[in-house]
Structure formats: structure tokens, C-alpha cells
Amino acid sequence: MKIIIAGAGDVGFHLAKLLSYESQDTYVIDFNGEKLNYINNHLDVITKKGDATSIQLLKEIGIESADLLLAVTESQNTNFTISVVGKALGVKKTIARINNPEFLKNDVINFKDYGVDFMISPEELAAEEIKQLLYQSSFNDTVAFENGVFNIMGTTLGYKSPILDLTVKEAKDKFCLVDFITIAIKREGVSQTIIPRGDTVYKLNDQVYFSVPKYSINKLYPIIGKEHIDIKNVMILGGSSIGKKTARNLCRDDFKVKLIERNKTKALQLAEDLRDTLVIFGDGRELELLEEENIREMDAFVAVTGDSETNIMSCLVAKSKGVKKTIALVENMDYINISQTIGIDTLVNKKLIAASNIFRHIRKGEILALANLHNIDAEVFEFEVQPGAKVTKKVIKELRFPREAVIGGVIRDEKALMSFGDFQLQSGDKAIVFCLPEAISTVEDLFN
């Protein structure tokens, strides 16, 4: 598969990184030679310095034989132009990163007629992600498959968890009446994600990811030693595009929302646009203002200003005042893995979310959905099992399934089934698979 990525920023780099594991024929175009040099030194892809809207440049790299063109520069208008030009020159499919939410949901213009096959908005995706995180208050990561029939739930183990210091097998025996599978563990001070086996021990402050059917979610709380918190009162710091979209989404679902914005003009405009949100003009970094606005009575605090450090520090302040759930938006990819060590529930990166959303269009095989977990460099896939696929030939424990991957559950006829060792997959099943990057191609081969 030949893929051209226009834009070597965070979204482009993450996409190129994911593709480099698969020996795809990947090209990255950007004006910035420094970014391209960094990519050259770290990834096995081909880089080209120049303007991705240039007809001559696109022809030089063989746009007419490309399967996919990903326009993910910082400029919406540039991404549209790249997509239109690329489509006219013969690329099979185009995906453009956009900012305007009107483009995503409209009945007036069919953008495919102009050469843009798919559009994604990092801001819209991040706002939706934040809302989902607030619904599962005791978990700092959550992904739903097939409208929640199966779910991936991530949380940090505290002192109160009864599975602490038990092996995975001991925990499963102790809670044999609860359907769950532990699919991954991220341990403090350990860079490699752990794919747990029966003898893997749960330790304090482990970030643990469970695969759990909808009917078992409430039964999972005693296992992690936490209670479900009903979140209603939410304070948002920052009237950015994501802040506005998050407030809008939460108010639609009857949350009570306060939004703090320090730019007076923007605050007035937000108050006009967000009728159901209490918009406060002021500097949310000032503790006095937070106290005046009853920070201690808030169930959740969401910091989405344009400054990552401000978001992190304000969340830590909110946590110290007793706020149960804190979410911080960070621009720096390097911050993503530190949330469990500094005490913030979840760090969200809109570019990482966008890259994962785009990546599902790239996958080989019968992949229905794909998600990225916040604290680890890995993917969760939903495969549809094809007739005659290798995974249908034997029970799971007899398959040569890579150690870097695990099947977290199966949906058959819209029902959730647990995929333990004696389970055998059938044609038409939908399998939830957690997979480290190095095992992706092997897993895809088993499902083809």
C-alpha cells in the first residue's frame, strides 16, 4: 500500500511511526527540513521537502499510483487544497484534517465531489473523548466497541484494590463470577507495556487495562477498589475550540458546566454562544478565583487552555482541593505517559486521538474499528473474522498468537463472549484485540 502523508507535525509523525512498523510504502512531505531530518533518523519512511500542493512534487513521488493521501498539516485550507489536487492527479482516497465542525455534519455540500473522501477534526474528537471519560469517572481511559457491548477500561491500582499483589490467575479465581480479561499493564518506571500472563502480579500504581462486557462494568469497581462517582458539576479551564465544544457536548447531556476564560472578548462571545454554560471571565490559574467559583464543589475539572503546563498545574491544584476527576489537554506527546506518576487522572492529546482515528482507514484486513489507549504506545482493534481465517482453525490456546497481543473478547450475534484459552473463533465473530506495534502484521495475517 502506497501512502503519502502531507505534514510532518505531531499527527503526521505519529501516523508515519505507526506505518513504519508495517513496511508500508510511505512518503512524508513538509517544508520543514528539521522535522523531516528527525523523521529520517527515527523512522523507516521516505521524506520529501517541499510544498504538498505542488502538482510537480506530487507527480515526482508517483501520486497516481498512491492508495491514500493524508493531508494533516496545521492549515485546514492547505489540507483541502492538497486533497483536491491529489484526487485530480489520481490518488485513490484522500483524508483531510479540518477545524470547522460545520464541514463534518452538513447536508448541503458533498465534499467527495471535490476530492475530499473523509474529514477529521482533532478538536471534535478530543471533546467527545473528554465527555466519554467523564461518564466513567473511576477509570482514566475507556473505549467502547459495538455501542458498549464490549469495553476497554483503564485505571490506576490504589491501596484499596483487593487484587493488589495477586497474580492474574489468582485474581481471576477470586473474582470468578465477574467477566473480565486483563489485556495490558503499564508499570511505573518500566517503559515496555506488559501483556499479562497467568503469573503476572498486579502492583501498586499499575495502570491496568481491562476488557469487560457491558453487563460487568459495575462489578469491576470492587475489583479495582473504587466506587462509581456520578459526575454532574464540571469546571472547564480555557475557552479554546476544545473547551467550547466540550461545554456544548456536556450541556446537551445535562451536565452543569462552568467555563473560565481569561480573554474578555472571547469570554463574552462564549457566553453568547453557550447559553447553558456559566462563562466566567478571569484567570483560572489564580487560586482565589477557583475558590470563589467553588472549586471544592466540582466533580470534575477539565483544563484545555493552549498551554500544556498550565493545564497540568491547574489540574494538580484542582486535585488538591478534592476534585474527583481531572483531565488535562497536552500538546507535547512526551507528556502522555506521565499522568499516572503525577496524579492527574487523564492527559489527552488531540493529535494522538486524530492520528488513531485516521489510522483505521489504513488498516489491512477486516478491521471494523481501532482505538489508541492514552498511556501506552499500542492499539486496540476490532476485527471481523473472515470465513477460513487462520484464527478459526483452532482454539485460542493452540493458535500461534504472538505474545505481544491478546484477544480481549468476542462479540457474536451482538452478545459478548469471553475469549479464554478454550474458546474458538467463528466466521462472522467480532474480536477485540490488544496489540503492540511489532505484532500488528502477524495478528492481521491470522485474521485474514
C-alpha positions as CSV (number, residue, x, y, z in Angstrom):
1,M,0.0,0.0,0.0
2,K,1.4,3.4,-1.0
3,I,0.6,6.2,1.4
4,I,1.5,9.9,1.2
5,I,1.4,12.0,4.3
6,A,1.3,15.8,3.8
7,G,2.5,17.4,7.1
8,A,5.3,16.3,9.4
9,G,3.8,17.7,12.6
10,D,2.7,15.5,15.5
11,V,-0.2,13.9,13.6
12,G,1.9,13.2,10.6
13,F,4.8,11.9,12.6
14,H,2.6,9.6,14.7
15,L,0.9,8.2,11.5
16,A,4.3,7.7,9.9
17,K,5.5,5.9,13.1
18,L,2.5,3.5,13.0
19,L,3.0,2.8,9.3
20,S,6.8,2.2,9.7
21,Y,6.0,-1.0,11.7
22,E,4.3,-2.4,8.7
23,S,6.7,-1.9,5.8
24,Q,4.2,0.3,4.0
25,D,5.5,2.4,1.1
26,T,5.2,5.7,3.0
27,Y,6.1,9.2,1.9
28,V,6.1,12.3,4.2
29,I,6.1,15.8,2.6
30,D,6.8,19.0,4.5
31,F,8.5,22.4,4.1
32,N,10.3,22.0,7.5
33,G,13.7,20.2,6.8
34,E,14.4,19.9,10.6
35,K,11.2,17.9,11.1
36,L,12.0,15.7,8.1
37,N,15.5,15.0,9.4
38,Y,14.1,13.9,12.7
39,I,11.7,11.5,10.9
40,N,14.6,10.2,8.7
41,N,16.6,9.5,11.8
42,H,13.8,7.7,13.7
43,L,11.5,6.1,11.1
44,D,11.8,3.9,8.0
45,V,9.8,6.1,5.6
46,I,10.7,8.3,2.6
47,T,10.7,12.1,3.1
48,K,10.4,14.9,0.6
49,K,11.0,18.5,1.3
50,G,8.6,20.9,-0.4
51,D,5.0,22.1,-1.0
52,A,2.4,19.3,-0.9
53,T,0.1,21.4,-3.0
54,S,2.7,21.3,-5.8
55,I,1.5,19.3,-8.8
56,Q,5.0,18.7,-9.9
57,L,6.1,17.4,-6.5
58,L,3.2,15.1,-6.2
59,K,3.8,13.7,-9.7
60,E,7.5,13.2,-8.8
61,I,6.6,10.9,-5.9
62,G,4.0,9.0,-8.0
63,I,0.7,10.3,-6.7
64,E,-1.1,8.5,-9.5
65,S,-0.1,5.1,-8.0
66,A,-0.8,6.1,-4.4
67,D,-3.6,4.4,-2.4
68,L,-4.1,7.0,0.2
69,L,-3.2,10.7,0.7
70,L,-3.4,12.0,4.2
71,A,-3.5,15.9,4.4
72,V,-2.7,16.6,8.1
73,T,-0.9,20.0,8.1
74,E,-1.9,22.7,10.6
75,S,-3.8,24.6,7.9
76,Q,-7.4,23.4,7.1
77,N,-7.3,25.3,3.7
78,T,-4.0,23.7,2.8
79,N,-5.4,20.3,3.6
80,F,-8.4,20.9,1.3
81,T,-6.2,22.0,-1.5
82,I,-3.8,19.1,-1.2
83,S,-6.8,16.6,-1.2
84,V,-8.4,18.2,-4.3
85,V,-5.1,18.3,-6.2
86,G,-4.2,14.8,-5.2
87,K,-7.5,13.4,-6.2
88,A,-7.3,15.1,-9.6
89,L,-3.9,13.5,-10.1
90,G,-5.2,10.0,-9.4
91,V,-4.8,9.1,-5.7
92,K,-7.4,6.5,-4.7
93,K,-8.5,8.0,-1.4
94,T,-8.0,11.3,0.5
95,I,-8.4,12.2,4.2
96,A,-8.2,15.9,5.3
97,R,-7.7,17.3,8.8
98,I,-10.1,20.1,9.3
99,N,-11.1,22.6,12.0
100,N,-14.6,23.7,11.0
101,P,-17.2,21.4,12.6
102,E,-19.8,22.5,10.0
103,F,-18.0,20.6,7.4
104,L,-18.4,17.3,9.3
105,K,-22.2,17.4,9.6
106,N,-23.8,19.1,6.6
107,D,-26.5,18.2,4.1
108,V,-25.6,20.9,1.6
109,I,-22.1,20.0,0.2
110,N,-20.8,16.6,-0.7
111,F,-17.1,17.1,-0.3
112,K,-16.4,13.8,-2.1
113,D,-17.4,15.6,-5.3
114,Y,-14.5,17.9,-4.8
115,G,-11.9,15.3,-3.9
116,V,-12.1,15.0,-0.1
117,D,-13.2,11.5,0.8
118,F,-13.0,11.8,4.6
119,M,-12.6,14.6,7.1
120,I,-11.5,14.5,10.7
121,S,-11.4,17.3,13.3
122,P,-9.0,16.7,16.2
123,E,-10.9,19.2,18.3
124,E,-14.2,17.4,17.9
125,L,-12.6,14.1,18.6
126,A,-10.9,15.4,21.8
127,A,-14.2,16.9,23.0
128,E,-16.0,13.7,22.5
129,E,-13.2,11.8,24.3
130,I,-13.4,14.1,27.3
131,K,-17.2,13.5,27.6
132,Q,-16.7,9.7,27.5
133,L,-14.1,9.9,30.2
134,L,-16.4,11.8,32.5
135,Y,-19.1,9.1,32.2
136,Q,-16.6,6.5,33.6
137,S,-15.4,8.6,36.5
138,S,-13.2,6.0,38.3
139,F,-11.4,5.0,35.1
140,N,-8.9,7.2,33.3
141,D,-9.3,5.6,29.9
142,T,-12.3,4.0,28.3
143,V,-13.1,2.7,24.8
144,A,-16.5,1.2,23.7
145,F,-17.0,-1.3,20.9
146,E,-20.3,-2.0,19.2
147,N,-22.1,0.6,21.2
148,G,-20.7,-0.6,24.5
149,V,-21.3,-4.4,24.2
150,F,-17.6,-4.7,25.0
151,N,-15.4,-2.0,26.6
152,I,-11.7,-1.4,27.4
153,M,-11.4,0.2,30.8
154,G,-8.1,1.6,32.2
155,T,-7.4,2.6,35.8
156,T,-4.5,3.0,38.2
157,L,-4.5,0.5,41.1
158,G,-4.5,2.0,44.5
159,Y,-4.1,0.6,48.0
160,K,-7.7,-0.4,48.3
161,S,-7.7,-2.8,45.3
162,P,-8.2,-6.4,46.5
163,I,-6.2,-7.7,43.5
164,L,-3.1,-5.9,44.6
165,D,-0.1,-8.4,44.9
166,L,-2.2,-11.2,43.4
167,T,-1.3,-12.9,40.1
168,V,-3.7,-12.5,37.2
169,K,-4.8,-16.1,37.6
170,E,-5.3,-15.7,41.4
171,A,-7.4,-12.6,40.8
172,K,-9.5,-14.4,38.2
173,D,-10.1,-17.3,40.6
174,K,-11.0,-14.9,43.4
175,F,-13.5,-13.0,41.2
176,C,-14.7,-15.9,39.1
177,L,-18.2,-14.6,38.9
178,V,-17.1,-11.4,37.1
179,D,-16.4,-11.5,33.4
180,F,-13.2,-9.5,32.6
181,I,-9.8,-10.0,30.9
182,T,-6.7,-8.1,31.8
183,I,-5.2,-7.1,28.5
184,A,-2.3,-4.7,29.4
185,I,-0.4,-3.3,32.3
186,K,1.8,-0.1,32.3
187,R,4.1,-0.2,35.3
188,E,5.8,2.8,36.9
189,G,9.5,3.0,35.8
190,V,9.0,0.4,33.1
191,S,8.9,1.6,29.5
192,Q,7.7,-1.6,27.9
193,T,3.9,-2.3,28.2
194,I,3.3,-5.7,29.9
195,I,1.0,-8.2,28.2
196,P,-0.1,-10.1,31.3
197,R,0.1,-13.9,31.6
198,G,-1.3,-16.0,34.4
199,D,1.7,-15.5,36.7
200,T,1.9,-11.7,36.2
201,V,1.5,-9.9,39.5
202,Y,-0.6,-6.7,40.0
203,K,1.4,-4.0,41.7
204,L,0.6,-0.7,43.4
205,N,0.2,2.2,40.9
206,D,0.0,-0.1,37.9
207,Q,-2.1,1.3,35.1
208,V,-4.2,-1.7,34.2
209,Y,-6.5,-2.1,31.2
210,F,-9.4,-4.5,31.4
211,S,-11.6,-5.8,28.6
212,V,-15.1,-6.1,30.0
213,P,-18.6,-6.7,28.7
214,K,-21.2,-4.0,29.4
215,Y,-23.0,-6.2,32.0
216,S,-19.8,-6.5,34.1
217,I,-18.7,-2.9,34.2
218,N,-20.4,-2.2,37.6
219,K,-18.9,-5.4,39.0
220,L,-15.4,-4.2,38.1
221,Y,-15.5,-1.3,40.7
222,P,-15.0,-3.6,43.7
223,I,-12.1,-5.3,41.9
224,I,-10.2,-2.0,41.5
225,G,-11.2,-0.9,44.9
226,K,-13.1,2.2,43.7
227,E,-16.7,3.4,43.6
228,H,-18.6,4.8,40.7
229,I,-18.8,8.6,41.0
230,D,-21.8,10.3,39.4
231,I,-20.3,13.4,37.8
232,K,-22.6,16.4,37.3
233,N,-20.7,19.6,38.1
234,V,-17.8,20.3,35.7
235,M,-15.4,23.2,35.6
236,I,-13.6,23.8,32.3
237,L,-10.5,26.0,32.2
238,G,-9.9,27.6,28.8
239,G,-12.4,28.8,26.1
240,S,-10.4,27.2,23.3
241,S,-12.1,25.4,20.5
242,I,-12.0,22.2,22.5
243,G,-13.2,24.0,25.6
244,K,-16.2,25.3,23.7
245,K,-17.0,22.0,22.1
246,T,-16.7,20.1,25.4
247,A,-19.0,22.6,27.2
248,R,-21.5,22.3,24.4
249,N,-21.4,18.5,24.4
250,L,-21.7,18.3,28.2
251,C,-24.6,20.7,28.4
252,R,-26.5,18.7,25.9
253,D,-26.2,15.8,28.3
254,D,-27.4,17.8,31.2
255,F,-24.1,18.4,33.0
256,K,-23.8,21.6,34.9
257,V,-20.8,23.4,33.4
258,K,-18.7,26.4,34.4
259,L,-16.1,27.7,31.9
260,I,-13.3,30.1,32.8
261,E,-11.7,32.2,30.1
262,R,-9.2,35.0,30.7
263,N,-9.7,36.8,27.4
264,K,-12.6,39.2,28.0
265,T,-13.7,39.4,24.3
266,K,-13.6,35.7,23.9
267,A,-15.5,35.2,27.3
268,L,-18.3,37.5,26.1
269,Q,-18.6,35.6,22.8
270,L,-18.6,32.3,24.6
271,A,-21.3,33.5,27.0
272,E,-23.4,34.4,23.9
273,D,-22.8,31.1,22.1
274,L,-23.1,28.8,25.1
275,R,-26.4,29.7,26.7
276,D,-26.5,26.7,29.1
277,T,-22.9,27.2,30.3
278,L,-21.9,29.7,33.1
279,V,-19.0,31.5,31.5
280,I,-16.6,33.3,33.9
281,F,-14.2,36.0,32.9
282,G,-11.0,35.6,34.8
283,D,-7.6,33.9,35.1
284,G,-8.2,30.2,36.1
285,R,-4.6,30.0,37.3
286,E,-5.4,32.1,40.3
287,L,-6.4,30.0,43.3
288,E,-8.6,32.8,44.7
289,L,-10.8,32.8,41.6
290,L,-11.1,29.0,41.7
291,E,-12.1,29.2,45.4
292,E,-14.7,31.9,44.6
293,E,-16.2,29.7,42.0
294,N,-16.4,26.8,44.5
295,I,-13.8,24.5,43.0
296,R,-14.3,22.2,46.0
297,E,-17.8,21.5,44.9
298,M,-16.9,20.4,41.4
299,D,-17.0,16.8,40.5
300,A,-14.6,17.2,37.6
301,F,-12.0,19.7,36.3
302,V,-11.1,19.9,32.7
303,A,-8.1,22.1,31.6
304,V,-7.9,22.8,27.9
305,T,-6.0,26.0,27.5
306,G,-3.4,26.4,24.8
307,D,-0.6,25.8,27.4
308,S,0.2,22.3,28.5
309,E,2.0,23.2,31.6
310,T,-0.9,25.5,32.8
311,N,-3.3,22.6,32.2
312,I,-1.2,20.2,34.2
313,M,-0.6,22.5,37.1
314,S,-4.2,23.7,37.3
315,C,-5.4,20.0,37.4
316,L,-3.0,19.3,40.2
317,V,-4.4,22.3,42.1
318,A,-8.0,21.0,41.5
319,K,-7.0,17.6,42.7
320,S,-5.6,19.1,45.9
321,K,-8.9,20.8,46.5
322,G,-10.8,17.4,46.4
323,V,-12.0,17.4,42.8
324,K,-12.6,13.7,42.0
325,K,-11.8,13.7,38.2
326,T,-9.2,15.8,36.4
327,I,-8.4,15.9,32.7
328,A,-5.7,17.9,31.1
329,L,-5.1,18.6,27.4
330,V,-1.4,18.4,26.5
331,E,0.3,19.3,23.2
332,N,3.6,17.6,23.9
333,M,3.5,13.9,23.1
334,D,6.2,13.3,25.7
335,Y,3.8,14.2,28.5
336,I,1.2,11.5,27.6
337,N,3.0,8.7,29.6
338,I,3.4,10.7,32.9
339,S,-0.2,11.1,34.0
340,Q,-0.1,8.1,36.4
341,T,3.1,9.4,38.1
342,I,2.0,13.0,38.7
343,G,-1.6,12.4,40.0
344,I,-3.7,13.6,37.1
345,D,-6.4,11.2,36.0
346,T,-6.0,11.6,32.3
347,L,-3.9,13.5,29.9
348,V,-5.5,14.0,26.4
349,N,-3.6,14.8,23.2
350,K,-5.9,15.8,20.4
351,K,-3.3,14.9,17.7
352,L,-2.7,11.4,19.0
353,I,-6.5,10.9,19.0
354,A,-6.7,12.2,15.5
355,A,-3.9,10.0,14.2
356,S,-5.5,6.9,15.7
357,N,-8.8,7.9,14.1
358,I,-7.2,8.3,10.7
359,F,-5.2,5.1,11.1
360,R,-8.3,2.9,10.9
361,H,-8.6,3.9,7.2
362,I,-5.1,2.5,6.6
363,R,-5.6,-1.0,8.1
364,K,-5.4,-4.1,6.0
365,G,-7.8,-6.9,6.7
366,E,-11.3,-6.7,8.0
367,I,-10.8,-4.1,10.8
368,L,-14.1,-2.5,11.9
369,A,-12.6,-0.1,14.5
370,L,-9.4,1.0,16.1
371,A,-8.6,2.9,19.2
372,N,-5.4,4.2,20.9
373,L,-5.0,4.0,24.7
374,H,-3.7,7.1,26.4
375,N,-0.8,5.9,28.4
376,I,0.7,3.3,26.1
377,D,2.0,3.1,22.5
378,A,-0.3,0.3,21.4
379,E,-3.6,-0.2,19.5
380,V,-6.9,-1.9,20.2
381,F,-8.5,-3.4,17.1
382,E,-11.9,-4.8,16.4
383,F,-11.6,-7.5,13.7
384,E,-14.4,-9.2,11.8
385,V,-13.4,-12.8,11.4
386,Q,-13.5,-13.9,7.8
387,P,-14.5,-17.4,6.5
388,G,-11.5,-19.6,6.5
389,A,-9.3,-17.2,8.6
390,K,-6.4,-18.9,10.4
391,V,-8.0,-17.9,13.8
392,T,-11.0,-20.2,13.1
393,K,-8.9,-23.3,12.7
394,K,-8.0,-24.0,16.4
395,V,-9.0,-22.9,19.9
396,I,-7.1,-19.8,21.0
397,K,-4.5,-21.5,23.2
398,E,-3.4,-23.6,20.2
399,L,-3.1,-20.7,17.8
400,R,0.4,-19.3,17.3
401,F,-0.8,-16.0,18.7
402,P,2.1,-13.5,19.3
403,R,3.0,-12.8,22.9
404,E,2.7,-9.1,22.1
405,A,-1.0,-9.4,21.6
406,V,-4.1,-10.7,23.4
407,I,-7.8,-11.3,22.4
408,G,-9.9,-9.3,24.9
409,G,-13.3,-10.7,24.0
410,V,-15.6,-11.6,21.2
411,I,-19.0,-10.3,20.0
412,R,-21.2,-13.0,18.4
413,D,-24.7,-12.2,17.3
414,E,-24.5,-8.9,19.3
415,K,-23.6,-10.8,22.5
416,A,-20.4,-10.5,24.5
417,L,-18.4,-13.7,24.9
418,M,-15.2,-14.2,27.0
419,S,-12.2,-15.4,24.9
420,F,-10.3,-17.6,27.2
421,G,-7.9,-20.3,26.0
422,D,-10.5,-23.0,25.1
423,F,-12.6,-20.5,23.0
424,Q,-12.7,-21.0,19.3
425,L,-13.5,-18.1,16.9
426,Q,-16.0,-18.5,14.2
427,S,-16.7,-16.7,10.9
428,G,-18.6,-13.5,11.5
429,D,-17.3,-13.0,15.0
430,K,-16.1,-9.6,16.0
431,A,-12.9,-9.9,18.0
432,I,-11.4,-7.2,20.3
433,V,-7.6,-7.5,20.1
434,F,-5.0,-5.5,22.0
435,C,-1.7,-5.4,20.1
436,L,1.7,-3.8,20.5
437,P,3.1,-2.3,17.2
438,E,5.6,-5.0,16.5
439,A,2.9,-7.7,16.4
440,I,0.3,-5.9,14.2
441,S,1.2,-7.5,10.9
442,T,1.3,-11.0,12.5
443,V,-2.2,-10.5,14.0
444,E,-3.6,-9.2,10.8
445,D,-2.3,-12.3,9.0
446,L,-4.1,-14.6,11.5
447,F,-7.4,-12.8,10.8
448,N,-7.1,-12.9,7.0
